[in-house]
Amino acid sequence: MINSPLFRIFNNRLIHARLKQPVMRNPNDVVEILYRPNNLGFRGDDFDVNNEMLFLGCSHTYGDGLMEEDAWPSLVAKKMNLKFSNLGEGGDSAIGQVIKAFQYFETFGNPKIIVALFPSNRMPVPYVSGKMQRGDNPKQRIMVKDPKSTSIEVALIREPYAQYSKAPHDPEYILTEEMAFFYEQNFIDMLRVYCKMFKIKLVWSNWEPEYQDSYYEEINKYYPEYHKEYCFIEEFGWNNTRPKGSLDIFRDPGVLSCHKEHSDHPLFYQAADSKDGRFPHWGTHKHIHIAEAFLKHIESISLN
């Protein structure tokens, strides 16, 4: 039973020691970025029971394509002069991050402040060879080699999905985005209630422009309490399309009109992970805006 897939699904090691390299590099980076993993494989210093802040999110929180000190979690923590832990992981979901957060609480205790930047329409699903798997997913191919791996993250597509399926099932084609949305909202709500019970200051946002454009108002109609700790960040509405023939800049009036004192940074407009025309993550400018918005929101709720 110990080695069966069912046991491994139950014993879901979402916090686990990964490749313990002293420094990691991303082959997609056109500028060399060093990714320093801690003893659990997350980016940054080892987690400590005395760390007062905890950051949650996906690759934007991890800081893909940027030096650690330029990513928004470091900017927020530095401004507040607080030690922090960062659970952010590329491709992760709100559900996966909340699960990691509860495992963090059990291991390291409760932080005083949690700041989260979640994506939408993603969820972890069990990996079971021959039943539920994605052969085209590089992350899954890596995880398959680890006998202790139990889950894969999928971003559910907004397109017609298969009406019937046979094993092995690809979760992207048998699960709907509504299912991911339903569960991620409930997991965020569980985190919100937990923080309220233990007097943890929670601030969170969702970087998907569609969330703030439509989902936000729809949820407020039925459950306004849900967004009590939400930080509305206008910059998520920026047009992040790349100008034709250019790999240097995200063109948007907001991008060009402020923080010019930082514009000489080589990654000001876009992150380094743009090799071979790959669409990169946000540059330092947007991370500055995100940090400023979160800091302002934290200050406002501190006064209430």
N, C-alpha and C positions, 0 to 999 in steps of 0.2 A: 504493500500500500504506500509506503514511504516514497517510492520512486514513480508512482503512478501520476499521470497528468492531472487527475482530480485533486490529489493531495497538493501538487505544486500550484494549482489555481487557488486553492484555499490559502496556502501559505505564501501569499503574494508579497514578495520582497521588493517593495517600491523604493525603500531606502536600503541600498546595498552598496558594498564596495565595488567600484568599477575598475577600469584599468588604472592602476596607480602609477602613472607616469609623472615624473616631477614637473614636466611641461608638456602641454599638448598643442598641436598646430592643426589648422584647418586648411586642407588643400585648395579650398575655394578662395582663400584670402590673397589678394594681389599685393597687400602690404603685410609683412609678417606680424601676426598677432600671437602673443603667448597666452595660453589658457592654463591657469594654475589650478589644478584640482586639489581639493582637500582630501582627508583620509576616507571620506565616503564617496568621492568622485564628483562632488559638486564644486562649483567654481568659488575660489576664495579661501579664506582661512578655515581651519577646522572649527566645527560648531562648538560652542561653549555654553554652559548653563547660565553664564552671566551675560550673554548677549541680549541686549534689550530690544532689538528690532529683528523682524523676520520678513523677508521678501519672498513673494510667490509670483510665478508667471512662467512664460514660455521662453523662446529664444531672445525676445526683446529684453527680458529681465536677466537672462543669462549674460547678455551682451555680445551676441554673435557679431563678429567683424569689428569689434572695438576693444581697446585695452580696458582692463577691469576698472580703472579709475575714471573712465569716460562714460561708463554705463550708468543709467539713471539711479539704480540702487545705491551705488557708491556716492553719487552726488547728493542724494537725500541724506544718507547716513553721515557724510562728512559735514554737511551744513548743520545737522542736529548734534554732531559730536557724540555719536552713539556707536557702539560696537554692534555688528549685525551678522546674521546668517542669511544666505541666499539659496533657496531651494529651486530657483528658476532652472528650467531645462528645455532645450530646444525640442519643439514638436509636442510638448506636454499639453495636457488639457486642464481646464478648471477642476474637473473631477480628480484627475491624477494629483494635482497640486494640493487640493484639500486633503486627500488621503495622506499624502506625504506630510502635510502640516500636522495632522493628528498623530502620526507616528513620531514626528519631531517633538510634540508636546509630551508624549509618553517618555521619550528618551532624555530630552534636555529641559523639560519644564516649559512653562508659558512665558513668552516674551511680553514686554509691555505694549509694543506697537507692532501691528502687522500691516504691511502695505502690499497690495496685490494688483497685478495687471494681467487680466485673464484674456484668453482668446474665446472664440465661439465655435460651436458645432464640432467639437472634438470629444472623444471619449476613449478610455482604455477598454479593451476587450480581451478575453482570454485567448492566448495562443494554444491551440491544441493541434498537434500534427495530424494532418489528414482530415480534420474537421473544420477548424477555423484558422485560416492563415492567409497571408498575402505574400505570394512568391516574388512580386515585383517591388517589395518594400525593402530598401537597403538596411534600414534599422532592424527590421525583423530578421533578415538574413544573419545579421550579427548576433541577435539575441538567440536565434536557434542554436548557435554553437555553444551557448551557455546553458547547461542542463538545469540550472536553477531559475532561468528566466520563465516568467509565467504570463506576461501580457505584452500587447502591442498597442501603440497609440494610432488612432486613425482620425483623419479629418473627413467627416462625412460630406459627400458631394451634394450640390444643389441641382442635381440633374435626375431625370427618370432613372430609376434603379431596376434591377432585374425583378420580374414578377415571379420567377421561380428559380431555384438554385439546386445544385447538387454538390456534395462534398468533393474537395474542400471548399468551404464557403469563404468568400471574400467579404469582410464586414462592411466595406464601402458600398457594396451592391445589395446587401440584404437589410441594412439598418438605415433609417431615415434621419435627416438632420433634426427633425422634431424630437426624436428619441434622445439624441445628445443634448439638445436644448433643455428638455424636461429634466434630465438628471443633473446637468451642470447647475441649473438654477436651484435645485433642491440641495445640492452639495454646498453651494455658496451660502444658502440660507442656514444650513446646519452650522457652518463656520461663523456666520453672523450671530446666531443664538449662543453658541459656545463663548464667543468673545464677550457678549453681553453678560453672560453668567459669571465669567471670571474677570470682568473689568479690564479686558484687553482692548486697547484702542485699535479699531479696524478701519482702514481706508482702502477702498478698492475701486477699480475701473475696468473697462473692457475696451481694448484697442480697436476692435472691429468697427469701422464707420457705420455699418449697417445696424449695429446694436444701438448706438446713440441716435441714429436717424429714425428708427422705427420701434425696435423692441423696447427701448427705455420707456417711451410714453405709453405703450400698450400695457406693460407691466404695472406702471404707476396707476393706471385706471382701476386695477383690481387689487393691488397690493403695494400701496405707497410706502409702507414700512420697510419693504425690501431694499429700497434705495437710500435709506437713511445715511449710510456710510459711503455712498457712491461719490466719486470725484469725477465730475463731468469735464473732460479735457477737449477743448475746442480743436486743438491741433490734429486730432484724429480725423478731422474732416479735410485736412490738407490733401491736395491732389498729388499723389506720389507717382504719377506717370513720368516716365523718362522722356525728355525731348528727343525727337527723331534725330538719329545720328550721333547722339551724345551719351557718354557713359559717366559724365562728370557731375551731374546735378539733377536734383528733383526740382522741377520748375513749378513754383507756386508763389504768388505775391507775398504770402506770409514768410516763406523761406528766405526771401531776399531782403526783407525790410528791417530785421532786428538782429541783435547779438553779433553785429559786424566785428566787434572786438575779438570774437572767437573764429572768424571766418578764414583765418590763415591755417587752421587745423586741417591737415590733409584729408581727414575723414569727416569734415564738417557737414557735407551734403549727403553722403551715403557711406555705409560701412564698407569694410575691406573685402567682404565675401562676394566679389563681383567678377571673378575669373571667368573668362570665356563668355562674357556677356550675361552671366547669371544675374537675375534681379536681386540686388543686395538688400540687407536690412537697413534700418534707419541710421543716419549719421549722427554725429555728436549734437547737432543743432536740435533735432527733435528730442533727444534725450534730455537736453537742458530744459526744454519746455515742459516735458513730462515731470521732471524733478521739481520745477518751479510750481507747477499745478498741484502736485501732491503736498509740497511743503505749505503752500497757502491753505489748502484744505485741512491739513493737520493742525495748523495754527488756528483756523476758524473754529474747529470742534473743541480745541483746548480752551477756548474762551467761553464756550457754552456750558 
